[in-house]
Amino acid sequence: KNPIIIDPFFHLCISGFDAFDTPNYAPLVTLGTSLDVHWHRIRSGSHGAQFRVAKAMSRDVTTLRLFPGMTLSTVEHIFSPPIKGVILETFGAGNGPDSNQEFLNILTRAHERGIVIANCTQCIKGAVSGAYKTGVVLRRAGVVPCLDMTTEAALTKLAYLLSRYEQQEDVEQYMQSNIRGEITMEEKAKFSLNDNDFIRKIAEAMSEAEGTNVDKTTNRIVKALGPVLLCSSASQGDTDMLERLIYSRVDPSASDYDSRSPMHLAAANGKIDALSFLISKGGDVNALDRWMGTPLLDAIIFGHDDCAQMLQKHSGYVVKSEFISRLLRAASEGDAALVERLCKFGGNPSDRDYDKRTALHIAAAMNYFSSTILCTVYFAAITQVAQHTSG
């Protein structure tokens, strides 16, 4: 075997013995009174291939480190030709200015021109995560996560991939894949309910170990794990898993710690088959999460009109206060598409907030006179007035 030692590191100190560190991976070699090589941590080459150094590297790559007060002109300049790839150094777990629509538009336009944009954290340790809203917004703008790669490793990898692959999709796919040990996050273990009921297996194992009653143990496990597994299955559109879980006496309206039900997750992710299945099993189409959001609101916000129509057909609704706040926020952000969807599914652009301001007031105050947002709100208001008049 020909070991390929890839150890993404930081140069921490210019004079100390501990000058280098691998923040997201244990040391490959320890130097003390002896030189200890930890071979079990070293990635080996496949098929006995000879070690080869790639010399053809694209030079049309750069990094963009976000900081408070950065101007949009600076960002625009970074994405100017001949740049083909940019490593975006973001805050925390991959967060950026998600409420700055102009910034997001620059990223979107750059991605549409074929520029590969990869998201690295500015933190020394940790990884870019898609769990937070800001990370999700960047992902929608075309930014791919680098997981726990260091900026140095990500930049080198991007230069290599751009020199080898012509298609943007190929480069983005490999940027998120572990090629030579540059990504050290371990793959999460997977489980399946194909052979038997997962929950009952655990219950039987606990019963054998503790001599407890299987039925009582099963009930406790179903109550603890059922909502989590049900929501996860709904978000993935796995109707087979949903059927098995509901057969195991899990309530189809069971919610997670944020009071979000499987219906919320299916609607937010556009999984219409899972949504239809949950409705057929008596799931609550108007379940409220901790933010007073219903499944219909999730379907509207994430642009899944087919799911929204199905929920409305089964008497789904949105809490009026949420309709108003979402409509005003969409108007303030210049999101014409969301304003249109909110009005399409029952939002009233004439509704007012606590300051008696409508979406039209907000759009005007934000200088969206020349944008489609103002026209969308205006014509939606006229349409609703006409409907009320004719009625």
C-alpha positions as CSV (number, residue, x, y, z in Angstrom):
1,K,0.0,0.0,0.0
2,N,1.1,3.5,-0.7
3,P,-0.1,5.7,2.2
4,I,-1.4,9.1,1.2
5,I,-1.0,11.4,4.2
6,I,-3.5,14.3,4.0
7,D,-3.7,16.2,7.2
8,P,-5.4,19.7,6.9
9,F,-3.5,21.8,9.4
10,F,-3.1,25.3,10.7
11,H,0.1,27.1,11.3
12,L,-0.5,28.4,14.8
13,C,2.9,29.7,16.0
14,I,6.0,30.9,14.3
15,S,8.5,29.8,17.1
16,G,7.0,27.2,19.3
17,F,7.3,23.4,19.0
18,D,3.5,23.1,18.7
19,A,3.5,25.4,15.7
20,F,1.0,23.3,13.7
21,D,-2.3,21.8,14.7
22,T,-5.1,19.8,13.0
23,P,-8.1,21.3,14.7
24,N,-10.7,18.7,13.5
25,Y,-8.5,15.6,13.5
26,A,-6.3,13.7,15.9
27,P,-2.5,13.9,15.2
28,L,-1.1,11.5,12.6
29,V,2.4,11.5,14.2
30,T,3.4,12.3,17.8
31,L,7.0,13.5,18.3
32,G,8.4,13.1,21.8
33,T,11.2,10.9,23.1
34,S,10.3,8.8,20.1
35,L,8.5,9.2,16.8
36,D,5.1,7.5,17.0
37,V,3.1,7.2,13.7
38,H,-0.6,6.5,14.2
39,W,-1.1,4.4,11.2
40,H,-4.8,3.7,11.9
41,R,-5.5,7.4,11.3
42,I,-3.7,7.5,8.0
43,R,-5.7,7.1,4.8
44,S,-4.2,4.6,2.5
45,G,-4.0,4.8,-1.3
46,S,-6.3,2.4,-3.2
47,H,-5.3,-0.4,-5.5
48,G,-1.6,0.1,-4.9
49,A,-1.4,3.1,-7.1
50,Q,1.7,5.2,-7.2
51,F,1.7,8.5,-5.4
52,R,1.1,11.4,-7.8
53,V,1.2,15.1,-7.4
54,A,-1.3,17.2,-9.4
55,K,0.6,20.1,-11.0
56,A,-2.2,21.6,-13.1
57,M,-4.0,23.9,-10.7
58,S,-6.5,26.6,-11.6
59,R,-5.3,30.1,-10.5
60,D,-8.7,31.6,-10.9
61,V,-9.7,31.0,-7.3
62,T,-9.8,33.3,-4.3
63,T,-11.2,33.6,-0.8
64,L,-13.7,36.1,0.6
65,R,-13.6,36.6,4.4
66,L,-16.9,38.2,5.6
67,F,-16.7,41.0,8.1
68,P,-19.1,43.6,9.5
69,G,-19.3,46.7,7.3
70,M,-18.1,45.0,4.1
71,T,-19.4,46.9,1.1
72,L,-21.4,45.2,-1.7
73,S,-19.0,46.7,-4.2
74,T,-16.2,44.7,-2.6
75,V,-18.2,41.5,-2.8
76,E,-19.2,42.3,-6.4
77,H,-15.6,42.8,-7.4
78,I,-14.5,39.5,-5.9
79,F,-16.8,37.7,-8.2
80,S,-15.6,39.5,-11.3
81,P,-13.9,37.6,-14.2
82,P,-11.7,35.7,-14.5
83,I,-12.6,34.2,-11.1
84,K,-14.1,30.7,-11.4
85,G,-14.2,29.7,-7.7
86,V,-14.5,31.4,-4.3
87,I,-14.1,30.1,-0.8
88,L,-16.6,32.1,1.3
89,E,-15.3,32.4,4.9
90,T,-18.4,32.7,7.0
91,F,-19.3,33.1,10.7
92,G,-19.8,30.3,13.1
93,A,-21.4,27.2,11.6
94,G,-21.6,28.7,8.1
95,N,-23.7,31.8,8.7
96,G,-23.8,35.0,6.7
97,P,-25.9,38.1,6.1
98,D,-29.1,36.2,5.2
99,S,-31.3,39.3,5.4
100,N,-29.3,41.3,2.9
101,Q,-31.1,40.5,-0.3
102,E,-28.6,42.4,-2.5
103,F,-25.7,40.4,-1.0
104,L,-27.6,37.1,-1.7
105,N,-28.4,38.4,-5.3
106,I,-24.7,38.8,-6.0
107,L,-24.0,35.2,-4.9
108,T,-26.9,33.9,-6.9
109,R,-25.9,35.8,-10.1
110,A,-22.3,34.6,-9.6
111,H,-23.4,31.0,-9.3
112,E,-25.6,31.3,-12.4
113,R,-22.5,32.5,-14.3
114,G,-20.8,29.2,-13.4
115,I,-18.7,30.4,-10.4
116,V,-18.3,27.7,-7.7
117,I,-18.9,29.2,-4.2
118,A,-17.9,27.0,-1.2
119,N,-18.7,27.8,2.4
120,C,-16.0,27.5,5.1
121,T,-16.2,28.6,8.7
122,Q,-13.8,31.3,10.1
123,C,-13.6,29.3,13.3
124,I,-10.5,27.1,13.9
125,K,-12.6,24.1,15.0
126,G,-16.0,22.9,13.9
127,A,-17.8,22.5,10.7
128,V,-20.2,24.3,8.4
129,S,-23.8,23.2,9.1
130,G,-27.0,23.5,7.2
131,A,-29.1,23.4,10.4
132,Y,-29.3,27.2,10.9
133,K,-31.5,29.4,8.8
134,T,-28.6,31.6,7.5
135,G,-26.8,28.5,6.2
136,V,-29.9,27.3,4.5
137,V,-30.3,30.7,2.8
138,L,-26.7,30.6,1.5
139,R,-27.3,27.1,0.2
140,R,-30.3,28.3,-1.8
141,A,-28.1,31.0,-3.3
142,G,-25.8,28.3,-4.7
143,V,-23.2,28.1,-2.0
144,V,-22.0,24.6,-1.2
145,P,-20.9,23.6,2.4
146,C,-17.2,22.6,2.9
147,L,-18.1,20.7,6.2
148,D,-15.0,20.7,8.4
149,M,-12.4,21.5,5.8
150,T,-9.9,24.2,6.6
151,T,-9.8,27.2,4.4
152,E,-6.4,26.2,3.1
153,A,-7.5,22.7,2.2
154,A,-10.7,24.0,0.6
155,L,-8.9,26.5,-1.6
156,T,-6.3,23.9,-2.7
157,K,-9.1,21.4,-3.4
158,L,-11.1,24.0,-5.4
159,A,-8.1,24.9,-7.5
160,Y,-7.5,21.2,-8.3
161,L,-11.1,20.4,-9.1
162,L,-11.5,23.4,-11.4
163,S,-8.4,22.3,-13.3
164,R,-9.8,18.8,-13.8
165,Y,-13.6,19.2,-14.3
166,E,-15.5,21.5,-16.6
167,Q,-19.0,21.1,-15.2
168,Q,-19.9,23.3,-12.3
169,E,-22.1,20.5,-10.8
170,D,-19.1,18.1,-10.8
171,V,-16.9,20.5,-8.9
172,E,-19.6,21.2,-6.4
173,Q,-20.3,17.5,-5.8
174,Y,-16.6,16.7,-5.2
175,M,-16.2,19.8,-2.9
176,Q,-18.6,18.1,-0.6
177,S,-17.0,14.6,-0.8
178,N,-14.0,13.3,1.1
179,I,-11.3,12.6,-1.6
180,R,-8.0,12.4,0.3
181,G,-8.9,12.9,4.0
182,E,-9.5,16.6,3.8
183,I,-13.0,16.1,5.3
184,T,-12.8,14.3,8.6
185,M,-16.4,14.3,9.7
186,E,-17.5,10.7,10.1
187,E,-20.6,9.5,8.3
188,K,-23.6,9.1,10.6
189,A,-24.7,5.6,11.3
190,K,-27.8,4.5,9.5
191,F,-30.6,2.2,10.7
192,S,-33.5,0.6,9.0
193,L,-36.9,-0.8,9.9
194,N,-36.9,-3.2,7.0
195,D,-36.4,-6.5,8.9
196,N,-38.5,-5.7,12.0
197,D,-39.9,-2.9,14.0
198,F,-36.9,-0.9,15.2
199,I,-38.7,0.3,18.4
200,R,-39.9,-3.2,19.3
201,K,-36.3,-4.6,18.8
202,I,-35.0,-2.1,21.4
203,A,-37.9,-2.9,23.7
204,E,-37.2,-6.6,23.6
205,A,-33.5,-6.1,24.2
206,M,-34.3,-4.0,27.2
207,S,-36.8,-6.5,28.5
208,E,-34.3,-9.3,28.3
209,A,-31.7,-7.3,30.1
210,E,-33.8,-5.9,32.9
211,G,-36.7,-8.3,33.1
212,T,-39.3,-5.6,32.6
213,N,-42.6,-5.9,30.9
214,V,-42.2,-5.6,27.1
215,D,-45.4,-3.7,26.5
216,K,-44.7,-1.0,29.1
217,T,-41.1,-0.6,27.8
218,T,-42.4,-0.5,24.3
219,N,-44.8,2.3,25.2
220,R,-42.0,4.3,26.8
221,I,-39.7,3.9,23.8
222,V,-42.5,4.7,21.3
223,K,-43.3,7.9,23.3
224,A,-39.6,9.0,23.4
225,L,-38.4,8.0,19.9
226,G,-41.6,8.0,17.9
227,P,-42.0,11.7,17.2
228,V,-38.3,12.1,16.3
229,L,-38.4,9.2,13.8
230,L,-41.7,10.2,12.4
231,C,-40.6,13.8,11.7
232,S,-37.4,12.6,10.2
233,S,-39.2,10.2,7.9
234,A,-41.7,12.9,6.9
235,S,-39.0,15.3,6.0
236,Q,-37.4,12.7,3.7
237,G,-40.8,11.6,2.2
238,D,-40.3,8.0,3.4
239,T,-43.9,6.8,3.4
240,D,-42.9,3.2,4.1
241,M,-41.2,4.3,7.3
242,L,-44.1,6.4,8.2
243,E,-46.5,3.5,7.8
244,R,-44.3,1.2,10.0
245,L,-44.1,3.9,12.7
246,I,-47.8,4.6,12.7
247,Y,-48.4,0.8,12.8
248,S,-46.2,0.8,15.9
249,R,-48.7,3.1,17.6
250,V,-46.9,6.4,17.0
251,D,-49.4,9.3,16.8
252,P,-49.3,10.8,13.2
253,S,-49.6,14.2,14.9
254,A,-46.8,13.6,17.3
255,S,-44.5,16.6,17.5
256,D,-40.8,17.3,18.3
257,Y,-39.3,19.6,20.9
258,D,-40.3,22.6,18.8
259,S,-43.8,21.4,18.5
260,R,-43.3,20.7,14.8
261,S,-45.3,17.8,13.6
262,P,-44.5,15.4,10.7
263,M,-47.0,17.5,8.7
264,H,-44.9,20.6,9.1
265,L,-41.8,18.7,7.9
266,A,-43.4,17.1,4.9
267,A,-44.9,20.5,3.9
268,A,-41.7,22.4,4.3
269,N,-39.8,19.9,2.2
270,G,-42.4,19.5,-0.5
271,K,-43.0,15.8,0.2
272,I,-46.6,15.7,-1.1
273,D,-46.9,11.9,-0.9
274,A,-45.9,11.8,2.7
275,L,-48.3,14.7,3.3
276,S,-51.1,12.9,1.7
277,F,-50.4,9.8,3.7
278,L,-50.3,11.6,7.0
279,I,-53.6,13.3,6.2
280,S,-55.2,9.9,5.4
281,K,-54.0,8.7,8.8
282,G,-55.7,11.5,10.6
283,G,-52.7,13.9,11.1
284,D,-53.6,17.4,12.2
285,V,-53.4,19.7,9.2
286,N,-53.5,22.7,11.5
287,A,-51.0,21.7,14.1
288,L,-49.2,24.7,15.6
289,D,-45.5,24.8,16.2
290,R,-43.8,26.9,18.9
291,W,-43.8,29.9,16.6
292,M,-47.5,29.6,15.8
293,G,-46.8,28.3,12.3
294,T,-49.0,25.7,10.6
295,P,-48.0,23.2,7.9
296,L,-49.8,25.5,5.3
297,L,-47.5,28.4,6.2
298,D,-44.4,26.1,5.8
299,A,-45.6,25.0,2.3
300,I,-46.2,28.7,1.3
301,I,-42.8,30.0,2.7
302,F,-40.8,27.2,1.0
303,G,-42.7,27.5,-2.3
304,H,-44.4,24.2,-2.5
305,D,-47.8,25.2,-4.0
306,D,-48.9,21.6,-4.6
307,C,-48.6,20.9,-0.8
308,A,-50.3,24.2,0.0
309,Q,-53.2,23.4,-2.2
310,M,-53.6,20.0,-0.7
311,L,-53.6,21.4,2.8
312,Q,-56.2,24.1,1.9
313,K,-58.3,21.4,0.4
314,H,-58.4,19.7,3.8
315,S,-59.2,22.9,5.7
316,G,-55.7,24.0,6.4
317,Y,-55.2,27.6,7.4
318,V,-52.6,30.1,8.6
319,V,-52.9,32.0,11.9
320,K,-53.9,35.6,10.9
321,S,-51.1,37.2,12.9
322,E,-48.6,35.0,11.2
323,F,-50.0,35.9,7.8
324,I,-49.6,39.6,8.6
325,S,-46.1,39.4,10.0
326,R,-44.8,37.2,7.1
327,L,-46.4,39.5,4.5
328,L,-44.8,42.6,6.0
329,R,-41.5,40.9,6.3
330,A,-41.6,39.7,2.7
331,A,-42.4,43.2,1.6
332,S,-39.5,44.7,3.7
333,E,-37.1,42.2,2.1
334,G,-38.4,42.8,-1.5
335,D,-39.4,39.2,-1.8
336,A,-42.1,39.6,-4.5
337,A,-42.5,35.8,-5.0
338,L,-43.3,35.2,-1.4
339,V,-45.7,38.1,-1.2
340,E,-47.5,36.7,-4.2
341,R,-47.7,33.2,-2.7
342,L,-49.0,34.6,0.7
343,C,-51.7,36.5,-1.1
344,K,-52.6,33.6,-3.3
345,F,-53.2,31.3,-0.3
346,G,-55.2,33.8,1.8
347,G,-53.0,36.6,2.9
348,N,-54.6,40.0,2.9
349,P,-52.2,42.8,1.8
350,S,-54.6,45.3,3.4
351,D,-54.1,43.9,6.9
352,R,-52.2,46.2,9.2
353,D,-49.7,45.7,12.0
354,Y,-49.7,47.3,15.4
355,D,-48.6,50.6,13.8
356,K,-51.5,50.4,11.3
357,R,-49.0,49.8,8.5
358,T,-49.7,47.6,5.5
359,A,-47.3,45.7,3.3
360,L,-47.7,48.6,0.8
361,H,-46.4,51.0,3.5
362,I,-43.4,48.8,4.2
363,A,-42.6,48.4,0.5
364,A,-42.8,52.1,-0.1
365,A,-40.6,52.8,3.0
366,M,-38.0,50.4,1.7
367,N,-37.8,52.2,-1.6
368,Y,-39.2,49.3,-3.6
369,F,-41.2,51.7,-5.9
370,S,-39.6,50.4,-9.0
371,S,-39.5,46.8,-8.0
372,T,-42.1,44.1,-8.7
373,I,-42.8,43.9,-4.9
374,L,-44.7,47.1,-5.0
375,C,-46.7,46.1,-8.0
376,T,-47.4,42.6,-6.5
377,V,-48.7,44.1,-3.2
378,Y,-50.7,46.8,-5.1
379,F,-52.5,44.4,-7.5
380,A,-53.1,41.8,-4.8
381,A,-54.8,44.5,-2.7
382,I,-57.0,45.6,-5.7
383,T,-57.9,41.9,-6.4
384,Q,-59.0,41.3,-2.9
385,V,-61.0,44.5,-2.8
386,A,-62.7,43.5,-6.1
387,Q,-63.5,40.1,-4.7
388,H,-65.1,41.5,-1.5
389,T,-67.0,44.0,-3.6
390,S,-68.4,41.4,-6.0
391,G,-69.3,39.2,-3.1
